[in-house]
Amino acid sequence: MSANYLSAYRVPPLALMVLLLALIQGTSTSLSLAYHFAPPLEPVVTLVWIGTYALALAGLFANFGINWITWLIRYRLLLVILLIGVMASALWSLDTILTVERSIHLVGSTLIAFFIGFTIPLARIVSVSAYVFAVLMFASAVMALGLPEYGSEEYAGVMAWRGVMAAKNTLGFWACISCMLCVAMMARSYKQTLKAGFWLVALGLSLLCLLKSESATSLLALAVAGVAVSGMVIAHRFRLGLISTLALAALVVGVVVVLFQQINTAELIGRSGDLTGRGEVWTQTWKIILEQPLTGYGYGTLWYPTAASQYIQQSLLDFTWLVFHAHNGFLQVASEIGLPMAFVALLMVLQHVVETVYCQYQRQQSGTLFLLAFSVALLLSNYSEARFLVNREMYWIFFIAMPISMLQQVSVVLRDDQLNPIPAALNDKQRAKAQERVAIRSRKREMKTRLKSTHTPHPQIQSSSSTGQVIDGQINRKRSTS
């Protein structure tokens, strides 16, 4: 039987500050506001990013020494290989300087994700993000209605909202995620009328932003993510076994595939058969991938072109307009760093999905369902947008940080329960007090270990499954061995 894992460990204020900075900057809000209202401040946005990288790196070493690097090599080897591939692409890049610059930003964004994941519980990431996105959705609606020249853009003959973000599709995706966050918070506070009402209003505002953004892919992603999460909820509600859960998942996937084959989804969401010209982009991108399949053309050189690098895209692709990205996550990665690295990226995605499903089935905790919904939405959005391996974007930071946080939280609770058993035959109030005592004792042990300034890893608690071994390999929390 799975349990709800909510053990609280101390969150450093620095980690919360890094999360807030990442949310404001990674949604393009700061850059968009600077571009519209204070263009001279645009370089400051980059400096803030660099400062955030430095804070994250300093926080990792201050809290964990070098143990976080060891953990990554052991349990995030695919990610390490992917980052090495990105940096190595500078050796054959068509624009070495640009590849080096953007590789540094990708590594820095990943460091932010590591710091958030290792120090903030998943439930806290969800709650903080929910409040921030509620504010961003409100600000976007105000911007679109009050200052339409800044908060809207013309698309297919209509004025689509982009709010305080850089583009309509950016607002659409984050409005989709905001809807998921609001539902998660409503489920958590359903007994508190005032809070539940607040999140209901925030949900309505998020849906309004999603619809007004005219982002068809995000709308479809929200629907499919809802179906996927509903399947997991049914499995948990009826206590289905692993085989039954997998059978239900296969059934859900089968239904979605049949619907996609039988229904003209492009027409359903108001798009042409090639998703508004994306088909031509895919065709030409695949063609240049086959011309250089092993290495690609260098990370960051072909897509999101600058004024100085536009010539690269113009020399490789036969377009009469500027294409900002490949409109497909897999094709974009393959064109930049080669097909082998693109398949490594797919394996990493599979690893994250397996970990999430396992934790929902065996080690359930607050926030796991949101992580599953986010992963489904992100994967589906990468069908017609490129939102994978993109530097200085919250897509990437969330994708890396939340699975790590989920695994860390499970390991912390396992240790607390092992070292301080809580009787099962307690009522809810008694159990809550017992859990609070466990958390206090845990913090005392951590404080003693900090005073000793030791980085000796805590003996690992063995799990009975292979996935448990991944969970048990968490970063050393500097606990006492006594």
PyMOL commands that set and color helices and strands:
alter all, ss='L'
color gray80, all
select helices_A, chain A and resi 13-26+29-37+39-64+67-75+77-91+96-119+122-146+148-151+168-188+193-212+216-237+242-262+265-268+278-291+310-316+329-337+339-362+368-381+394-419+428-452+466-472
alter helices_A, ss='H'
color red, helices_A
select strands_A, chain A and resi 152-155+158-161
alter strands_A, ss='S'
color yellow, strands_A
deselect
rebuild
show_as cartoon
